[in-house]
Amino acid sequence: MIGTDADIRISDKALVKVHDLMRDAGISGADYFLRVSVKGGGCSGLTYNLDFDNEAKTGDMEFQASDVKIVCDMKSFLYLCGTELDFSDGLNGKGFSFINPNAARTCGCGESFAV
């Protein structure tokens, strides 16, 4: 795992998957970064969002994970401070997951949460 307790961190497995997705999309880590955000919606009230972006916005928080930059807007960071992004490719599910110490509850699919 890369990062500090207050950062948005990424597991080694998730980092490998981010590299794979960037390569498959034909984008460079030097030009693009991983944007992590929170949006209203989902069965628990808030949903996680991941996307590749190449335009920073005023007030963005930046974190470095190996050679991948993670960017988060300040409003989302209030919900995501201390969160770890992980990736699972096991039999019980495949995809990114968020280990969020700020979430009071999460839905069964793990894609939404409440504080």
A tleap script that builds the chain and sets N, CA, C and O, in Angstrom:
source leaprc.protein.ff14SB
mol = sequence {
  NMET ILE GLY THR ASP ALA ASP ILE ARG ILE
  SER ASP LYS ALA LEU VAL LYS VAL HIE ASP
  LEU MET ARG ASP ALA GLY ILE SER GLY ALA
  ASP TYR PHE LEU ARG VAL SER VAL LYS GLY
  GLY GLY CYS SER GLY LEU THR TYR ASN LEU
  ASP PHE ASP ASN GLU ALA LYS THR GLY ASP
  MET GLU PHE GLN ALA SER ASP VAL LYS ILE
  VAL CYS ASP MET LYS SER PHE LEU TYR LEU
  CYS GLY THR GLU LEU ASP PHE SER ASP GLY
  LEU ASN GLY LYS GLY PHE SER PHE ILE ASN
  PRO ASN ALA ALA ARG THR CYS GLY CYS GLY
  GLU SER PHE ALA CVAL
}
set mol.1.N position { 0.847 -1.170 0.000 }
set mol.1.CA position { 0.000 0.000 0.000 }
set mol.1.C position { 0.893 1.234 0.000 }
set mol.1.O position { 1.917 1.279 0.682 }
set mol.2.N position { 0.488 2.225 -0.772 }
set mol.2.CA position { 1.279 3.437 -0.911 }
set mol.2.C position { 0.459 4.613 -0.396 }
set mol.2.O position { -0.698 4.774 -0.783 }
set mol.3.N position { 1.051 5.448 0.482 }
set mol.3.CA position { 0.379 6.639 0.981 }
set mol.3.C position { 0.462 6.734 2.488 }
set mol.3.O position { 0.993 5.839 3.146 }
set mol.4.N position { -0.064 7.821 3.037 }
set mol.4.CA position { -0.101 8.006 4.480 }
set mol.4.C position { -1.530 7.850 4.968 }
set mol.4.O position { -2.442 7.652 4.164 }
set mol.5.N position { -1.738 7.938 6.294 }
set mol.5.CA position { -3.068 7.736 6.870 }
set mol.5.C position { -4.093 8.759 6.413 }
set mol.5.O position { -5.278 8.432 6.341 }
set mol.6.N position { -3.692 9.974 6.104 }
set mol.6.CA position { -4.637 11.013 5.691 }
set mol.6.C position { -4.836 11.033 4.175 }
set mol.6.O position { -5.801 11.623 3.690 }
set mol.7.N position { -3.957 10.413 3.440 }
set mol.7.CA position { -4.034 10.403 1.981 }
set mol.7.C position { -5.130 9.472 1.485 }
set mol.7.O position { -5.703 8.694 2.248 }
set mol.8.N position { -5.402 9.569 0.213 }
set mol.8.CA position { -6.130 8.525 -0.486 }
set mol.8.C position { -5.051 7.582 -0.978 }
set mol.8.O position { -4.194 7.968 -1.773 }
set mol.9.N position { -5.093 6.349 -0.505 }
set mol.9.CA position { -4.046 5.378 -0.796 }
set mol.9.C position { -4.523 4.373 -1.839 }
set mol.9.O position { -5.717 4.262 -2.116 }
set mol.10.N position { -3.574 3.649 -2.406 }
set mol.10.CA position { -3.892 2.647 -3.413 }
set mol.10.C position { -3.066 1.399 -3.122 }
set mol.10.O position { -1.863 1.486 -2.874 }
set mol.11.N position { -3.714 0.248 -3.154 }
set mol.11.CA position { -3.004 -1.004 -2.912 }
set mol.11.C position { -2.143 -1.344 -4.126 }
set mol.11.O position { -2.352 -0.815 -5.218 }
set mol.12.N position { -1.187 -2.223 -3.921 }
set mol.12.CA position { -0.319 -2.635 -5.023 }
set mol.12.C position { -1.128 -3.286 -6.138 }
set mol.12.O position { -0.853 -3.062 -7.317 }
set mol.13.N position { -2.126 -4.093 -5.771 }
set mol.13.CA position { -2.964 -4.771 -6.766 }
set mol.13.C position { -3.770 -3.759 -7.588 }
set mol.13.O position { -3.895 -3.897 -8.805 }
set mol.14.N position { -4.308 -2.753 -6.921 }
set mol.14.CA position { -5.063 -1.713 -7.631 }
set mol.14.C position { -4.143 -0.896 -8.531 }
set mol.14.O position { -4.537 -0.498 -9.627 }
set mol.15.N position { -2.927 -0.648 -8.074 }
set mol.15.CA position { -1.962 0.107 -8.868 }
set mol.15.C position { -1.634 -0.627 -10.165 }
set mol.15.O position { -1.545 -0.009 -11.226 }
set mol.16.N position { -1.457 -1.929 -10.081 }
set mol.16.CA position { -1.202 -2.742 -11.279 }
set mol.16.C position { -2.381 -2.633 -12.244 }
set mol.16.O position { -2.185 -2.479 -13.449 }
set mol.17.N position { -3.612 -2.713 -11.713 }
set mol.17.CA position { -4.800 -2.630 -12.565 }
set mol.17.C position { -4.932 -1.252 -13.206 }
set mol.17.O position { -5.327 -1.156 -14.368 }
set mol.18.N position { -4.611 -0.186 -12.481 }
set mol.18.CA position { -4.643 1.169 -13.045 }
set mol.18.C position { -3.651 1.259 -14.197 }
set mol.18.O position { -3.971 1.810 -15.250 }
set mol.19.N position { -2.450 0.723 -14.005 }
set mol.19.CA position { -1.454 0.714 -15.093 }
set mol.19.C position { -1.999 -0.033 -16.312 }
set mol.19.O position { -1.855 0.436 -17.442 }
set mol.20.N position { -2.622 -1.190 -16.088 }
set mol.20.CA position { -3.188 -1.978 -17.189 }
set mol.20.C position { -4.253 -1.187 -17.942 }
set mol.20.O position { -4.262 -1.168 -19.173 }
set mol.21.N position { -5.147 -0.537 -17.203 }
set mol.21.CA position { -6.227 0.232 -17.828 }
set mol.21.C position { -5.686 1.428 -18.613 }
set mol.21.O position { -6.186 1.748 -19.691 }
set mol.22.N position { -4.666 2.081 -18.068 }
set mol.22.CA position { -4.058 3.207 -18.779 }
set mol.22.C position { -3.396 2.729 -20.068 }
set mol.22.O position { -3.525 3.364 -21.115 }
set mol.23.N position { -2.693 1.616 -19.982 }
set mol.23.CA position { -2.048 1.060 -21.179 }
set mol.23.C position { -3.101 0.684 -22.218 }
set mol.23.O position { -2.951 1.007 -23.397 }
set mol.24.N position { -4.176 -0.002 -21.785 }
set mol.24.CA position { -5.233 -0.422 -22.706 }
set mol.24.C position { -5.925 0.771 -23.363 }
set mol.24.O position { -6.348 0.688 -24.516 }
set mol.25.N position { -6.040 1.887 -22.628 }
set mol.25.CA position { -6.681 3.096 -23.163 }
set mol.25.C position { -5.708 3.943 -23.984 }
set mol.25.O position { -6.111 4.919 -24.617 }
set mol.26.N position { -4.426 3.565 -23.971 }
set mol.26.CA position { -3.427 4.310 -24.735 }
set mol.26.C position { -3.103 5.672 -24.154 }
set mol.26.O position { -2.783 6.608 -24.887 }
set mol.27.N position { -3.187 5.784 -22.826 }
set mol.27.CA position { -2.870 7.060 -22.188 }
set mol.27.C position { -1.648 6.906 -21.300 }
set mol.27.O position { -1.361 5.823 -20.789 }
set mol.28.N position { -0.941 8.000 -21.127 }
set mol.28.CA position { 0.308 8.011 -20.385 }
set mol.28.C position { 0.095 8.573 -18.983 }
set mol.28.O position { -0.653 9.533 -18.802 }
set mol.29.N position { 0.753 7.973 -17.994 }
set mol.29.CA position { 0.699 8.465 -16.627 }
set mol.29.C position { 1.310 9.845 -16.485 }
set mol.29.O position { 1.014 10.559 -15.527 }
set mol.30.N position { 2.161 10.229 -17.430 }
set mol.30.CA position { 2.763 11.562 -17.381 }
set mol.30.C position { 1.749 12.634 -17.775 }
set mol.30.O position { 1.837 13.776 -17.324 }
set mol.31.N position { 0.784 12.257 -18.623 }
set mol.31.CA position { -0.207 13.213 -19.107 }
set mol.31.C position { -1.534 13.122 -18.358 }
set mol.31.O position { -2.268 14.107 -18.281 }
set mol.32.N position { -1.849 11.956 -17.807 }
set mol.32.CA position { -3.137 11.714 -17.173 }
set mol.32.C position { -2.953 11.318 -15.714 }
set mol.32.O position { -1.871 10.908 -15.293 }
set mol.33.N position { -4.024 11.449 -14.966 }
set mol.33.CA position { -4.032 11.029 -13.575 }
set mol.33.C position { -5.353 10.333 -13.282 }
set mol.33.O position { -6.297 10.399 -14.069 }
set mol.34.N position { -5.401 9.672 -12.147 }
set mol.34.CA position { -6.612 8.996 -11.703 }
set mol.34.C position { -7.417 9.958 -10.849 }
set mol.34.O position { -6.958 10.386 -9.790 }
set mol.35.N position { -8.617 10.299 -11.304 }
set mol.35.CA position { -9.490 11.178 -10.524 }
set mol.35.C position { -10.447 10.306 -9.720 }
set mol.35.O position { -11.159 9.466 -10.271 }
set mol.36.N position { -10.449 10.523 -8.411 }
set mol.36.CA position { -11.325 9.817 -7.483 }
set mol.36.C position { -12.302 10.843 -6.927 }
set mol.36.O position { -11.895 11.917 -6.483 }
set mol.37.N position { -13.595 10.514 -6.952 }
set mol.37.CA position { -14.576 11.478 -6.463 }
set mol.37.C position { -15.785 10.769 -5.862 }
set mol.37.O position { -15.930 9.550 -5.952 }
set mol.38.N position { -16.632 11.562 -5.257 }
set mol.38.CA position { -17.869 11.090 -4.647 }
set mol.38.C position { -19.011 11.872 -5.267 }
set mol.38.O position { -18.918 13.088 -5.432 }
set mol.39.N position { -20.085 11.183 -5.609 }
set mol.39.CA position { -21.268 11.820 -6.168 }
set mol.39.C position { -22.482 11.366 -5.362 }
set mol.39.O position { -22.467 10.289 -4.766 }
set mol.40.N position { -23.515 12.171 -5.342 }
set mol.40.CA position { -24.761 11.786 -4.702 }
set mol.40.C position { -25.440 10.696 -5.511 }
set mol.40.O position { -25.416 10.724 -6.741 }
set mol.41.N position { -26.047 9.732 -4.820 }
set mol.41.CA position { -26.769 8.665 -5.508 }
set mol.41.C position { -26.478 7.305 -4.907 }
set mol.41.O position { -25.827 7.201 -3.867 }
set mol.42.N position { -26.953 6.283 -5.552 }
set mol.42.CA position { -26.759 4.925 -5.056 }
set mol.42.C position { -27.749 4.608 -3.946 }
set mol.42.O position { -28.477 5.485 -3.480 }
set mol.43.N position { -27.768 3.367 -3.533 }
set mol.43.CA position { -28.748 2.950 -2.528 }
set mol.43.C position { -28.396 3.422 -1.122 }
set mol.43.O position { -29.251 3.379 -0.238 }
set mol.44.N position { -27.158 3.873 -0.887 }
set mol.44.CA position { -26.785 4.366 0.438 }
set mol.44.C position { -26.631 5.879 0.488 }
set mol.44.O position { -26.407 6.433 1.564 }
set mol.45.N position { -26.744 6.559 -0.642 }
set mol.45.CA position { -26.709 8.015 -0.653 }
set mol.45.C position { -25.544 8.645 -1.390 }
set mol.45.O position { -25.704 9.702 -2.001 }
set mol.46.N position { -24.373 8.021 -1.348 }
set mol.46.CA position { -23.189 8.545 -2.028 }
set mol.46.C position { -22.531 7.423 -2.813 }
set mol.46.O position { -22.489 6.284 -2.347 }
set mol.47.N position { -22.016 7.730 -3.999 }
set mol.47.CA position { -21.337 6.725 -4.808 }
set mol.47.C position { -19.908 7.160 -5.107 }
set mol.47.O position { -19.602 8.350 -5.180 }
set mol.48.N position { -19.048 6.168 -5.278 }
set mol.48.CA position { -17.654 6.408 -5.643 }
set mol.48.C position { -17.559 6.531 -7.156 }
set mol.48.O position { -18.327 5.911 -7.891 }
set mol.49.N position { -16.604 7.341 -7.614 }
set mol.49.CA position { -16.389 7.502 -9.037 }
set mol.49.C position { -14.886 7.500 -9.313 }
set mol.49.O position { -14.122 8.178 -8.626 }
set mol.50.N position { -14.471 6.742 -10.312 }
set mol.50.CA position { -13.074 6.696 -10.775 }
set mol.50.C position { -13.055 7.038 -12.251 }
set mol.50.O position { -13.910 6.589 -13.014 }
set mol.51.N position { -12.077 7.833 -12.648 }
set mol.51.CA position { -11.946 8.180 -14.056 }
set mol.51.C position { -10.526 8.652 -14.312 }
set mol.51.O position { -9.831 9.069 -13.385 }
set mol.52.N position { -10.095 8.589 -15.546 }
set mol.52.CA position { -8.825 9.181 -15.932 }
set mol.52.C position { -9.108 10.597 -16.411 }
set mol.52.O position { -10.102 10.843 -17.095 }
set mol.53.N position { -8.240 11.518 -16.052 }
set mol.53.CA position { -8.431 12.929 -16.375 }
set mol.53.C position { -7.061 13.522 -16.677 }
set mol.53.O position { -6.036 12.992 -16.247 }
set mol.54.N position { -7.051 14.616 -17.412 }
set mol.54.CA position { -5.780 15.303 -17.672 }
set mol.54.C position { -5.895 16.803 -17.425 }
set mol.54.O position { -5.015 17.569 -17.818 }
set mol.55.N position { -6.997 17.230 -16.763 }
set mol.55.CA position { -7.166 18.643 -16.449 }
set mol.55.C position { -7.435 18.817 -14.954 }
set mol.55.O position { -8.490 18.433 -14.450 }
set mol.56.N position { -6.473 19.393 -14.269 }
set mol.56.CA position { -6.647 19.664 -12.835 }
set mol.56.C position { -7.598 20.850 -12.674 }
set mol.56.O position { -7.673 21.738 -13.523 }
set mol.57.N position { -8.319 20.829 -11.552 }
set mol.57.CA position { -9.256 21.901 -11.241 }
set mol.57.C position { -8.774 22.640 -10.000 }
set mol.57.O position { -8.050 22.077 -9.179 }
set mol.58.N position { -9.172 23.888 -9.865 }
set mol.58.CA position { -8.810 24.671 -8.698 }
set mol.58.C position { -9.288 23.962 -7.435 }
set mol.58.O position { -10.440 23.537 -7.352 }
set mol.59.N position { -8.402 23.837 -6.459 }
set mol.59.CA position { -8.753 23.203 -5.196 }
set mol.59.C position { -8.556 21.704 -5.155 }
set mol.59.O position { -8.811 21.087 -4.120 }
set mol.60.N position { -8.106 21.090 -6.251 }
set mol.60.CA position { -7.862 19.643 -6.251 }
set mol.60.C position { -6.779 19.272 -5.254 }
set mol.60.O position { -5.797 19.996 -5.087 }
set mol.61.N position { -6.966 18.151 -4.601 }
set mol.61.CA position { -5.951 17.545 -3.744 }
set mol.61.C position { -5.196 16.543 -4.607 }
set mol.61.O position { -5.805 15.840 -5.413 }
set mol.62.N position { -3.878 16.469 -4.448 }
set mol.62.CA position { -3.062 15.549 -5.251 }
set mol.62.C position { -2.280 14.620 -4.338 }
set mol.62.O position { -1.745 15.034 -3.310 }
set mol.63.N position { -2.226 13.357 -4.737 }
set mol.63.CA position { -1.490 12.334 -4.018 }
set mol.63.C position { -0.692 11.530 -5.030 }
set mol.63.O position { -1.150 11.305 -6.150 }
set mol.64.N position { 0.478 11.104 -4.645 }
set mol.64.CA position { 1.326 10.326 -5.542 }
set mol.64.C position { 1.375 8.883 -5.073 }
set mol.64.O position { 1.634 8.621 -3.899 }
set mol.65.N position { 1.131 7.956 -5.968 }
set mol.65.CA position { 1.214 6.530 -5.686 }
set mol.65.C position { 2.122 5.910 -6.738 }
set mol.65.O position { 1.697 5.638 -7.861 }
set mol.66.N position { 3.371 5.692 -6.360 }
set mol.66.CA position { 4.367 5.219 -7.311 }
set mol.66.C position { 4.432 6.240 -8.450 }
set mol.66.O position { 4.737 7.408 -8.208 }
set mol.67.N position { 4.153 5.824 -9.669 }
set mol.67.CA position { 4.214 6.746 -10.803 }
set mol.67.C position { 2.830 7.220 -11.252 }
set mol.67.O position { 2.695 7.800 -12.329 }
set mol.68.N position { 1.803 6.977 -10.435 }
set mol.68.CA position { 0.437 7.395 -10.754 }
set mol.68.C position { 0.013 8.504 -9.798 }
set mol.68.O position { 0.130 8.375 -8.580 }
set mol.69.N position { -0.479 9.592 -10.374 }
set mol.69.CA position { -0.996 10.684 -9.559 }
set mol.69.C position { -2.490 10.444 -9.342 }
set mol.69.O position { -3.224 10.145 -10.284 }
set mol.70.N position { -2.930 10.580 -8.087 }
set mol.70.CA position { -4.336 10.481 -7.727 }
set mol.70.C position { -4.805 11.889 -7.388 }
set mol.70.O position { -4.167 12.588 -6.601 }
set mol.71.N position { -5.914 12.300 -7.978 }
set mol.71.CA position { -6.441 13.643 -7.768 }
set mol.71.C position { -7.879 13.533 -7.276 }
set mol.71.O position { -8.648 12.683 -7.725 }
set mol.72.N position { -8.221 14.419 -6.340 }
set mol.72.CA position { -9.547 14.412 -5.736 }
set mol.72.C position { -9.958 15.848 -5.452 }
set mol.72.O position { -9.149 16.632 -4.957 }
set mol.73.N position { -11.199 16.205 -5.756 }
set mol.73.CA position { -11.668 17.545 -5.412 }
set mol.73.C position { -11.840 17.635 -3.896 }
set mol.73.O position { -12.008 16.617 -3.225 }
set mol.74.N position { -11.797 18.833 -3.371 }
set mol.74.CA position { -11.813 19.036 -1.918 }
set mol.74.C position { -13.093 18.507 -1.279 }
set mol.74.O position { -13.033 17.911 -0.203 }
set mol.75.N position { -14.238 18.707 -1.903 }
set mol.75.CA position { -15.501 18.222 -1.337 }
set mol.75.C position { -15.482 16.697 -1.206 }
set mol.75.O position { -15.874 16.158 -0.170 }
set mol.76.N position { -15.032 16.005 -2.246 }
set mol.76.CA position { -14.954 14.543 -2.193 }
set mol.76.C position { -13.928 14.086 -1.165 }
set mol.76.O position { -14.118 13.067 -0.501 }
set mol.77.N position { -12.835 14.843 -1.035 }
set mol.77.CA position { -11.786 14.460 -0.092 }
set mol.77.C position { -12.307 14.417 1.337 }
set mol.77.O position { -11.837 13.610 2.140 }
set mol.78.N position { -13.265 15.265 1.665 }
set mol.78.CA position { -13.838 15.247 3.011 }
set mol.78.C position { -14.467 13.893 3.330 }
set mol.78.O position { -14.483 13.473 4.487 }
set mol.79.N position { -14.983 13.210 2.310 }
set mol.79.CA position { -15.565 11.877 2.476 }
set mol.79.C position { -14.534 10.761 2.305 }
set mol.79.O position { -14.727 9.652 2.802 }
set mol.80.N position { -13.445 11.054 1.606 }
set mol.80.CA position { -12.491 10.011 1.219 }
set mol.80.C position { -11.168 10.037 1.977 }
set mol.80.O position { -10.321 9.174 1.748 }
set mol.81.N position { -10.970 10.988 2.860 }
set mol.81.CA position { -9.721 11.086 3.618 }
set mol.81.C position { -9.430 9.757 4.312 }
set mol.81.O position { -10.260 9.251 5.068 }
set mol.82.N position { -8.266 9.202 4.056 }
set mol.82.CA position { -7.858 7.946 4.675 }
set mol.82.C position { -8.344 6.695 3.959 }
set mol.82.O position { -8.137 5.586 4.451 }
set mol.83.N position { -8.983 6.854 2.814 }
set mol.83.CA position { -9.524 5.722 2.061 }
set mol.83.C position { -8.426 5.005 1.284 }
set mol.83.O position { -7.493 5.628 0.777 }
set mol.84.N position { -8.556 3.690 1.203 }
set mol.84.CA position { -7.650 2.881 0.376 }
set mol.84.C position { -8.424 2.315 -0.798 }
set mol.84.O position { -9.484 1.714 -0.621 }
set mol.85.N position { -7.896 2.504 -1.993 }
set mol.85.CA position { -8.448 1.917 -3.213 }
set mol.85.C position { -7.791 0.561 -3.399 }
set mol.85.O position { -6.565 0.453 -3.413 }
set mol.86.N position { -8.610 -0.473 -3.541 }
set mol.86.CA position { -8.103 -1.830 -3.707 }
set mol.86.C position { -8.719 -2.426 -4.964 }
set mol.86.O position { -9.645 -1.859 -5.544 }
set mol.87.N position { -8.198 -3.569 -5.376 }
set mol.87.CA position { -8.736 -4.268 -6.537 }
set mol.87.C position { -8.784 -5.753 -6.235 }
set mol.87.O position { -7.838 -6.316 -5.683 }
set mol.88.N position { -9.887 -6.380 -6.599 }
set mol.88.CA position { -10.045 -7.819 -6.410 }
set mol.88.C position { -10.411 -8.452 -7.737 }
set mol.88.O position { -11.231 -7.924 -8.487 }
set mol.89.N position { -9.804 -9.574 -8.014 }
set mol.89.CA position { -10.171 -10.319 -9.224 }
set mol.89.C position { -10.517 -11.764 -8.868 }
set mol.89.O position { -10.330 -12.677 -9.671 }
set mol.90.N position { -11.022 -11.953 -7.657 }
set mol.90.CA position { -11.351 -13.283 -7.159 }
set mol.90.C position { -12.720 -13.766 -7.603 }
set mol.90.O position { -13.430 -13.083 -8.340 }
set mol.91.N position { -13.072 -14.947 -7.145 }
set mol.91.CA position { -14.340 -15.575 -7.506 }
set mol.91.C position { -15.544 -14.841 -6.924 }
set mol.91.O position { -16.636 -14.919 -7.486 }
set mol.92.N position { -15.369 -14.136 -5.821 }
set mol.92.CA position { -16.483 -13.449 -5.169 }
set mol.92.C position { -16.736 -12.056 -5.723 }
set mol.92.O position { -17.557 -11.320 -5.177 }
set mol.93.N position { -16.072 -11.692 -6.759 }
set mol.93.CA position { -16.280 -10.373 -7.339 }
set mol.93.C position { -15.010 -9.839 -7.932 }
set mol.93.O position { -13.907 -10.167 -7.493 }
set mol.94.N position { -15.177 -9.015 -8.931 }
set mol.94.CA position { -14.032 -8.448 -9.615 }
set mol.94.C position { -14.243 -6.957 -9.745 }
set mol.94.O position { -15.319 -6.503 -10.135 }
set mol.95.N position { -13.217 -6.198 -9.418 }
set mol.95.CA position { -13.304 -4.768 -9.605 }
set mol.95.C position { -12.638 -4.004 -8.485 }
set mol.95.O position { -12.078 -4.580 -7.552 }
set mol.96.N position { -12.714 -2.697 -8.600 }
set mol.96.CA position { -12.153 -1.810 -7.589 }
set mol.96.C position { -13.085 -1.745 -6.393 }
set mol.96.O position { -14.306 -1.824 -6.527 }
set mol.97.N position { -12.487 -1.600 -5.229 }
set mol.97.CA position { -13.273 -1.412 -4.016 }
set mol.97.C position { -12.611 -0.325 -3.181 }
set mol.97.O position { -11.408 -0.084 -3.286 }
set mol.98.N position { -13.414 0.319 -2.358 }
set mol.98.CA position { -12.954 1.399 -1.506 }
set mol.98.C position { -13.049 0.959 -0.053 }
set mol.98.O position { -14.115 0.565 0.418 }
set mol.99.N position { -11.939 1.030 0.645 }
set mol.99.CA position { -11.920 0.758 2.078 }
set mol.99.C position { -11.908 2.132 2.735 }
set mol.99.O position { -10.862 2.765 2.881 }
set mol.100.N position { -13.103 2.576 3.129 }
set mol.100.CA position { -13.305 3.948 3.563 }
set mol.100.C position { -13.610 3.996 5.060 }
set mol.100.O position { -14.684 3.567 5.480 }
set mol.101.N position { -12.682 4.511 5.871 }
set mol.101.CA position { -12.919 4.580 7.310 }
set mol.101.C position { -13.996 5.590 7.702 }
set mol.101.O position { -14.439 5.597 8.850 }
set mol.102.N position { -14.420 6.437 6.775 }
set mol.102.CA position { -15.435 7.450 7.051 }
set mol.102.C position { -16.852 6.957 6.809 }
set mol.102.O position { -17.813 7.617 7.205 }
set mol.103.N position { -16.994 5.809 6.164 }
set mol.103.CA position { -18.320 5.284 5.822 }
set mol.103.C position { -18.976 4.657 7.047 }
set mol.103.O position { -18.420 3.745 7.659 }
set mol.104.N position { -20.164 5.151 7.402 }
set mol.104.CA position { -20.918 4.584 8.518 }
set mol.104.C position { -21.609 3.294 8.083 }
set mol.104.O position { -21.780 2.373 8.881 }
set mol.105.N position { -22.006 3.235 6.801 }
set mol.105.CA position { -22.589 2.008 6.249 }
set mol.105.C position { -22.350 1.985 4.741 }
set mol.105.O position { -22.171 3.027 4.111 }
set mol.106.N position { -22.350 0.790 4.182 }
set mol.106.CA position { -22.188 0.625 2.742 }
set mol.106.C position { -23.288 -0.294 2.238 }
set mol.106.O position { -23.882 -1.047 3.008 }
set mol.107.N position { -23.550 -0.227 0.956 }
set mol.107.CA position { -24.550 -1.107 0.384 }
set mol.107.C position { -23.921 -2.473 0.102 }
set mol.107.O position { -22.706 -2.632 0.216 }
set mol.108.N position { -24.726 -3.435 -0.258 }
set mol.108.CA position { -24.248 -4.779 -0.529 }
set mol.108.C position { -23.265 -4.872 -1.677 }
set mol.108.O position { -22.357 -5.702 -1.655 }
set mol.109.N position { -23.439 -4.023 -2.686 }
set mol.109.CA position { -22.533 -4.081 -3.838 }
set mol.109.C position { -21.228 -3.349 -3.590 }
set mol.109.O position { -20.270 -3.529 -4.341 }
set mol.110.N position { -21.172 -2.519 -2.540 }
set mol.110.CA position { -19.944 -1.804 -2.211 }
set mol.110.C position { -19.690 -0.563 -3.036 }
set mol.110.O position { -18.629 0.052 -2.922 }
set mol.111.N position { -20.653 -0.183 -3.871 }
set mol.111.CA position { -20.459 0.985 -4.730 }
set mol.111.C position { -21.037 2.265 -4.152 }
set mol.111.O position { -20.808 3.347 -4.691 }
set mol.112.N position { -21.785 2.153 -3.057 }
set mol.112.CA position { -22.300 3.368 -2.432 }
set mol.112.C position { -22.139 3.264 -0.921 }
set mol.112.O position { -21.965 2.177 -0.369 }
set mol.113.N position { -22.201 4.428 -0.265 }
set mol.113.CA position { -21.970 4.477 1.171 }
set mol.113.C position { -22.689 5.664 1.775 }
set mol.113.O position { -23.195 6.529 1.060 }
set mol.114.N position { -22.729 5.699 3.089 }
set mol.114.CA position { -23.292 6.825 3.821 }
set mol.114.C position { -22.350 7.160 4.969 }
set mol.114.O position { -21.640 6.293 5.481 }
set mol.115.N position { -22.353 8.430 5.366 }
set mol.115.CA position { -21.519 8.873 6.490 }
set mol.115.C position { -22.394 9.277 7.662 }
set mol.115.O position { -21.880 9.679 8.706 }
savepdb mol mol.pdb
quit
